[in-house]
């Protein structure tokens, strides 16, 4: 006997079970993409987002980066420290205002952006944008309702697809801890 297809097996499950299964698939897809990104270029999604923002903006402050990517300045500062240790960016005092620390991308950081894979959310945004407006609104409404049902309204989230903590700490060897659920 052939194994049940997704459609056949989903008809015997409750709607809530199918919603939970769909949520798990989304989480797993994001997690797999994050691991692939980390393995391929040695960066997390948030690190790559920050590098992209710095490259786009040129010389910029940590506060400006934080506002642009919707993260706290403390989180951005931690990520910047790790990227600086890897030689992907430099931080230096502004020539015009010595109180300001300016961040700029290095040649090594630019090379990663040129050779690295696109972020998962870039493909998502492209596909999502091709949907009709009513369908986009319906999906947004359903997801916002799920956020409410799951008591997740107070969770602060940046607009990029990544699993685990955004500001993951490195262990004593300097390696990022694995993402787990």
Secondary structure, 3 states (H helix, E strand, C coil): CCCCCHHHHHHCCCHHHHHHHHHHHHHHHHHHHHHHHHHHHCCCHHHHHHHHHHHHHCCEEHHHHHHHHCCCHHHHHHHHHHHHHCCCEEEEECCCCCCCEEEEECHHHHHHHHHCCCCHHHHHHHHHHCCCHHHHHHHHHHHHHHHHHCCCCCCCCCCCCCCCCCCCCECCCCCECCCCC
